[in-house]
Each structure stands twice: as structure tokens, then as C-alpha cells.
Amino acid sequence: MAAQSEELRRRIVADINAGAPGAKLGSERDLAERYGTSRSSLRQVLSALEEAGLVHRVIGRSGGIFISHGQVERNLSDVVGVPAFLANQGYVAGTRVLSTRITTPDQATQTALRLGPGDYVVEIHRVRLADGSPISLEHAQFPAERFPGLLEQQLGGSLYEVLQSKYGLETMRADERIEAVTATSNEATLLGIKPKSALLMITRVAYDQDGSPCEFSRDLFRGDRTALAVTAQGRGIAAQSDTNTASVTLQRQAG
């Protein structure tokens, strides 16, 4: 019975992830028929999903079960791991490690991490979850020589915490570039969305306490689940800008 409930939960969560906040999943009767289950079993699963904040019930003629997952706010002013900012917003963070390897870096990674042609990187590819729902794909690379044994560590939480506790490294700042892209078929499958759905790609180079680059990452956040926030201080129009500011660059359209 537990296995059947888990299978039912996964099917409902998949439909939640494919829908939009506020969309109606259906009435209890509709959902019981759709999933081929009893209403008592359905209610147990829906109660757990409602407690997790993924759905909510509306009573009345036009009522039913509605998707209620909101947006996760990613603050660009702080250099913190995903578990930290999810916890601060009341979400339960989760991770699925998709793949790990030690490999040769491409040219962009070599430049970002200031590596030579004979150097290697540790590559970690993960899916991040908020209350069991996928919100982002992470593709992170680290200099292999600086972090021996990194792949032997626990990789389900914050990598920044691992770097600090195991290697004495503190991530002091990060340069990030944000672009709007669309999901490929593979990315859509991993994130539980439709192909060509909107994504926010954040390319990041993080630096340690000595100013040396220690991480090069490309993260893909679901556009329907993510809001970006930044704190900016005004200094008057006559003030000179410095390097520690946010900027927006408009890219030319092809053709």
C-alpha cells in the first residue's frame, strides 16, 4: 500500500510540476478517476501535498484542488548555496546527483578558473528540489588539483559548506551573468516542464578569500518558479561606478 501511495504521489507531483501556479488540477472525483484510485487514498496523498504547500483546496461549486507552489526568490546580493536560501523561505531543500566526473575543461572553463591546458576539473551535475519539486539544474566545475577527494564527499547539500569544512575555503564573492533561455527536451524532462519553457541561466565564477577563482557553474532555474532579487544602493547620477555593481546587457537578435 505504501508503494501505491508513493506512486500516486509521484504522478500528482509530476502534474503539479507541469502546471502553473493557480491552475486547477480537478475535483477529488475527477482526480480519483484520472489516477485510478480510491478517494480515501487520494485524500491521504493530497493532505500531505497540501501540508507541503504544493496544492490547496477550494470548497464550493467552482472549487477543487489547485496548484499552489509559488516562486523561489534567488537573491543576487548574497553568495549562498541553494539549501540556505530555500530554508530561509520555508522550503525543504532536496538534491538529486545526476553525474560526477573528473574531466578536462573546455576553453570557457579554463579561462574562468585560470587553468592550464594540462589541468583537470571536478564536474558535478545535480537537480535541485524545493519541497520535492525540481527548480534548477546545476552544472558546477572546480579545479581538481585544489580539491582532491571532492567526489568522495557528501554532495547532496551545499557544496560551499563542503569546501569550507573540508578544504578551509570561503567563497567571498561571485561574478554572475543572467540570461533568458529555453529548455531543451532533456532539460525539460529533468525539471518536469514542457520543452522550450522559459529558463533563467546563471553563469557564475566564484572566488575564495585570496581572490582566486574556485568555481565555474552554469545553473538553469525554472522561469515559472524563480524570481531574482538584488539590493542596489544609489549614489547620485554624478557618482562614478565601480566594479561591484549589477548591470543589464541587451543582446542583439540574430537575423
Helices and strands as residue ranges (DSSP letters): H 2-18, E 24-26, H 28-35, H 39-51, E 55-58, E 64-67, E 72-75, H 82-88, E 93-103, H 107-113, E 121-130, E 133-143, G 150-152, H 159-167, E 173-182, H 185-191, E 198-207, E 213-222, E 226-229
